[in-house]
Amino acid sequence: MILQPDTKSTYYKAFNNRWQKIGAICEGEETIKDMGDLYLPKLSGQTAKEYDAYRNRGTFFNAFLRTVTGLVGAIIRKEPVIKTHASIDKLLGGITLYNESIQEVIKVCLTNILEFGYYGILIDMPIEQSENNNPYFALYAPSSILNLKTERLGSDYKLTLLSLLEVESVPDPDNPFADSSIERIRVLSIEDGVLVIRLYKKNSVSAVKGKEEWVQDGEDILPRIRGKNATEIPFVFLGSLSNTPIPDPPPLMDLANLNIKHWQLTVDYYHGLHYCAIPTPWAAGFGKGTDLYIGANRAWVSDDPNAKCGYLEFTGSGLSAVLAAIDKLENQMAIIGARMLEEQKKAAEAADTVRMRYSGDTATLSGVVGCIEQGIMKAIDWLGIWLGIEAKTEVMMNRDFVSESLDSQQITALLQSWQASAISLDTFLYNLQVGEVLPPDRTIADEKLLIEATASFSNDSSDIFGGQNPEFLA
């Protein structure tokens, strides 16, 4: 029997294209261009060389990533407050294998939920358990959660199978300055009521099959909690709508699609400028062998009294229509991000009006915060289970996204100006600070460092790691 631990779930197959699109957008212009005609179809009759020139004339305006960064900044402008057992609290300053704090974990989770709408935390314990070893968090991006199964046990549905892709960087034995990566799949399953963990890796190329096959790496692992076999999979799912194993739609998927459409129109615009912006000289009534020089100190002379010359210049409205469409898309992208930041009015409104105005916008951002609060509480409570402590954890995150002094039009204008690089991040954050969005005891420089650290860590780790070591994935 051929082992296939890399089998993908129905949910994975349904959402993976969306995750790939968002991942490419977050990685920026170089990745979008490298994707070729997946997000930029070729024009009819274009050769490969012509398409490369067409694509490279464009520039990618990353409104999606700018919006996520702004939303993260709006939420974490007040640091989350966590109350738990003292023995657990002392672990939260370095809760991962690389000693990242719980505050950093929350920021990474928040960024990924706003981007992808789905994320996961494995609460694990070193295999060689001792008094000096503590449980830790390992974080998994959506593309690393390959497969899962749930079964109804009693009155609840329980997770009974989970497959996680992990990419580990290992030293190159022939070069101490180089690394190579190894893919492993961690499968956690409940068998006869007991948690069993198996690791799989690819063997060498099979002489019969002509391809690599998955084989088990090491013996079965049966984790024990306080001297007893574990009976549940210690994994917490995070979503944008609910924390269930089923992925939620990415909350900014509409913005991602608009961003791709903006990319396509921008390429068309610069492609048109390339051919239309420079005037083209023309001449009639001159001999075929006449050398027509363009520049000072020479004149064009012809014996034909009807000879004419001039410049062809673009005067049509085609590019104006493209430019207008680009402006419209930029307005739409700014509105999507700003509406997620907009605070609900405190004035009395009809119930139907409130529901229509906020069910798809402000409630989404509040819902994301609520899901992360509940997920982090559950993950911290799992630490208590490993340690034999009743945690009774509380996690309280900021919901005061925008000051009352900033209305929706001001927010839209600020976000649109920042997205278009018309104002700097300093100016954007300054206006949020003036509007009491940023805490008064935090400087603009401090806020920039927090945002940059979150974005840099999330993006860098997604390029290198696929799973557990280290855990932070974008």
N, C-alpha and C positions, 0 to 999 in steps of 0.2 A: 504494500500500500504506500502510495506517495503522499507524504505529509504536505499539507497546504495551509500552514498557519497564517499566510498572508492573504487569505480569502477576505474579500471586502464585504461589509454588510450592505444591505439595501439602502440604508440611510447614507452611508459613505458614498455610494454610487450616485445617489440623488443629489447630493450637495457638493461633490468634489469639484465640479466645473466652476461653481460659484466661488469656492474657496481659492481655486487656482487663479481666477480672474482678480480677486481682491489681493491675493498675495503678490501678483505681478504688479498691480498698481502701487502697492506699498513699497516695493523694491525700487520703483522709479523709472525714469525715462529709458535707461539702458536696457532694463529687462523688458519693458513694453516694446521697444524696437526689436529686441532679440526674438520676441514671439512672432515676428513677421506677420503673415496674412491672417493669423488667428484673430487678431483684433484690428487689423487694417487690411481689408480686402484689396487685391490687385485691381488696377484699372484694366478695362478690356484691352487685350492685345499687348500688354506690357511684357517686355523681356525681364529676365532676372536682374540685369544691370540697371534697366530703367526703373524697376520697382525699388531697388536699393537706393537710387538717387531720390526717388519720390518720397520714400519713407524718411530718409535722413534729412530732408528739408524741414520736416516738422519738428515741433517742440512740444513736450508733454507738460501740461499744466496740472500739477498734482493737487487738486482741490480736495480729494478724498483724504489723503494723509494729513493735510493741513487741518481739515475739519476734525479728524479724530484727535489730533494733538490738542486742538482748542477745547474739545469736549472733555478730554482727560484733565486738562488744566483747570477747567471750570469745576470739576468734581473734587479733585484733590487739593483745591486751594485751602481746604481745611482738612487736616490729617485725620484719618479714621481713628475712632476711639474704640479700644478693645479692652473688655473686662473679662478675666478668666481666673482660674486657680493660679496661685503664686508659683507652683512648681511648673506649670505649663508656660506661664508668662515669661519665665527666664529663658525658655527655649526659643521664643518668638524673635529674639534679636538676631538669630542665625538659624533659620528654620529649614534651610536647604543644605545639600552637601557642600555647597560653596558659600555657606554662611550669609545668604541674603536674608534680610529681615522680612517680617510679615508685612510691613508697609510696602516694601518693594514687590512682594508677591501680589499684593492687592493691585498695585499700579499695572503690573504686567497682565494680570487677569482682566482688569478693566479695559486695557488697550485691546486685547484680543477679542473680548466680547463685543466691543464697539466695532471692530473690524469684521470678525467672522461670525459672531453670535453663538459660539460654541467653544468650550474649553474643558480641561479636566485636571484634577489633582489626585495623584496616588499618594496615600499616606503609608509609608513603608518603614521598615526597620532593617538595619544591617543583618545579613544572614548569620554572621557570627555574633549572636546576642550576648551582651555582658552588662554589668552594672554601669559601665561607662558609655555604653551606646544608647543613643536616643532616637526615637522616631523622627522622620523628616518628610518634607513635601517634595514630590517630583511632579513637575508640570508637563502637560501634554497638549500640543496643538491639535486642531481638528484633524489634520491630515495624518496624525500619528495614532489616532483612535480608529483602528482598522475594522474591528468587528466586535459585536456584543450580542448577548442574548439575555432575555429576562424570562422568568417563570413565576407563575402565581404560587406562592407558598403561604397557605393560610389565607388571610384577608388582604395580604400585600403582594405586590410584584417585587421580586428580588433579582438582582443582577447575578447571573449564574455563569457567564462567560465574558471575558474581555481580552482582546488582542491589541497590544500596543507596540508600535514600531519605535525602535530606539537606534540611534546612530552614535556610535562611540568613536572618539578620536584616540588612536593608539600610535605610539612611536614607531617610526620606520627602523627596523633592525639594521639596515644598511646605511642609514643617514641619521645621525642624532639630531639634526636640525629640521628634519621633515617629519610629517605625520601622515597617517592614512586613516581612513574611516572604515568601520565595520558595522554592518547592519545586523541587528538582532530583533527578534520578535518575542515579547514577553506575553505569555498566555496565562491568565488567571482564571481558574474554573472551580466551581463547587462540585465535588464528587463525593457521593455518599455523605453529604452534609459537612464536608471538610474542604477548606481552601487548599488548592494545589497550584503551585506556580511552576511553569516550565519555560525555559529559554531555548530559542531556536536560532541557528545560524546557517548560512549557506556553505555546503561542502565544495570541494573542488569540482571541476567540470566532469560530468559523468561521461564515460566513454561510450555508454550505450545510448543515453538520451541526448548527448551533445549539449547539455545545459546544466546549470547549477541546480541543486535541489536543497531543500531545507532539511536539516537534521537536528535532533535535540542536542543542546549544548549543556552537558552536565546532568546530574540526577534531579529527580523531582524535589521540589522544595515545599515543605509543609510548615508554614509559619505558625508559631506558637505565641499566644498572648497570655501572659501571666501563668505560664505552665500548661495551658490548654490549647488544643488545635483551634486555629481561627476558623470561623464558620461563615464569614461574610467577606466579600471583596471590598477592601478599604479604598474605594475610589469615589470621588465627588465630582459630579457633572455640573458645569456652570453654563447657563444660557442667557439669552436676552429677554426671554419671556418666562421661562420656568427652568428649574434645575433637574430636568429629566434626561435619561439616556438618549432620547430622540433629539437630534439637532434642531435648533431654532433658526429661522431665516436670519441672515445678517441684517442688522437694523439699518444699515446705510447702503443696502444693495442698490436702491434707486440712484443714490449718489454715485456709486461705482459705475453703473451703466451710463449715466450722464457723462461721467468723466471719460469713458471710452469713446462715446459719441463726440465729445469735445475734441479728443485727440484726432479722430478721423477728419472732422471739419477743419481743424487747424492745419493738418497736413495738406488738405485740398487748397486751403487759403494760400499757404506759402508756395505750394506747387504752382498755383495760378500767378502769384507775384513773380515767380522766377521767369515765367514766359512773357508776362505783360508789363512789368514795371519798367523795363529798359526800352526806350524808343528804338525802332528799327529803321535804318535809312533805306530809301527806295529811289530809283532813277529810271527814266524812260527817255528814249531818243538819243542815247549814247551808243557808240560803237561797241561791238562785242569785246574788242581788245582794249577798250579804254580803261586805264588804271585810275579808279576813283579813290582819291585819298581824303580821309576825314580828319580835319584839323586846321590849324591856322596856316597862313602864308601860301595857300594853293586855292585855285578856283576850278570849278568844273566847267569846261567849255565844250560846246557841241555845235556842229554846222546845221543841225536840224532846228528850225525856228520853233517847232512844237515840243522841243525837249522840256522835260519837267523833272523835278526832284523834290524830295521832302522826307518826313519821318512818319512812320506808322506808330500811333500811340493808342493805348487802350482807353476807350471812353465808355464802354458798356457798364451795365449795373450788376453783372454776374458776381464779381467779387464783393460788391456791397451787400448782396443778399447773403453770401456766405458769412461775412463779418457780422451782419445783423443776427444770424443764427447762432454764431459763437457767443455774442453778447447775451442773447436770450438764455443760452445754456449756463453761462456763468452766473446769471441772476438766479436761475433755478437751483443751481448747486449751492449758492450762498443761502438761499431761503431754507433749503433742507437742513443745513447745519444750524442756522440761526433759530429755526422753530424748535429744535431739540433743546436749545438753551433757554428759550422764552419762558418766563414765569407766568403762571396762570393769574388772571386778573382776580382781584379780591372783590370787585364790584359784583352785584347780583346779576346772574345771567340765567336764562332758561336752561333747564336740564339738557334738552336736546342740543342747544347751542354749544354748551360746554363739552358734551360728548363728541360732537362732530369736530370741534376745534382742536381737541387735545388727545383723542383716542389714538391717533397715529403719530404724534409728535412729542410733546412734553412728557406724556405718560411713558413713552419709550425710554427716555433717559432715566426717569425715576424708577422704571421697572428694572433696568439694568443694574442700578444701584441696589435695589432690593434683592435681586437674585445673587449678587456678589456678597451682600451681607449674610444671606442665609447659607450660601455655599461655604464661605470662610468659617462661619460658626460651626457648620457640620464638620469641616476638616479639622478644626481645632478640637472639637469634641472627640474626634477619632484619636488625636494625640492622647487625650485622657484615657481612652479605652486601652491603648497600648501600655500606658503607664499605670493603669488601675486606679485612675482618679476620676471622680465625677466633676466634669469641668464647669457646667452651667455658664457657658460663654455668651457674651453679648458683643456684637459688632455694630457700631453706629457710624455711618458714613454721611458725608455732607449732602444735603438736598437743596441747599440754598445756592442754586447754580448762578443766578443773575440777580443783581440788585434791582430794587423797584425803580431806581432812577434811570435804568436803561430799558427802553421799550423795544418792541420787536423790530421796528425800522432802524433804530440805532444799532442794534445787535447785527442785523443783516448788513448794514453799511460797513461796520467795523470788520466783520468776518470776510465780506467780499473784498474790501480793501487789502486785508492781509493776504487772502488767497491770491490776489492779483499782484502782490508785491508792491502795492502802492504805499503801504505803511510797513514799518518794521515790526518785528515781534515785540520789541520794547514798547512801541507806541500802542500796539494792541493790548498788551498786558497793563500798560499804564492806564488806559481807559477803563479796563476792568477793575483796576485798583481804585480809581477815582469813583467808580460806581459801586464801591464796596463789595466787589466780587472777590478780590484778593484780600487775605487777612492783613490788617494794618501792620503787624509785626514782621511781615515777610517782604523783602526787597524784590525788585524786578529781577535782579541778578539771581537771587535764590530760586525764584519761580522758573526762570529759564533753565537753570541747572537741573531742577526736578523733571521738567518736561523733556529736556534733551537726554537725560539719563534713562528715562523710561523708553523713549523712542529708539535710542541707540542700542540699548540692551536687547529690546524686543526684536529689532531688525537683524542685528548681528547674530544673535543666537539662532534665528530661523534659517540662516544661511549655512550654519555649521552643524547644528544638532537636530536630530529628529525625535528625541525623546528624553531619556532620563538623566543623562550626564553631560552637561548640566541640564537643569530642568526647564529653564525659561525659554519659551518658544513663542514665536509670533505667528 
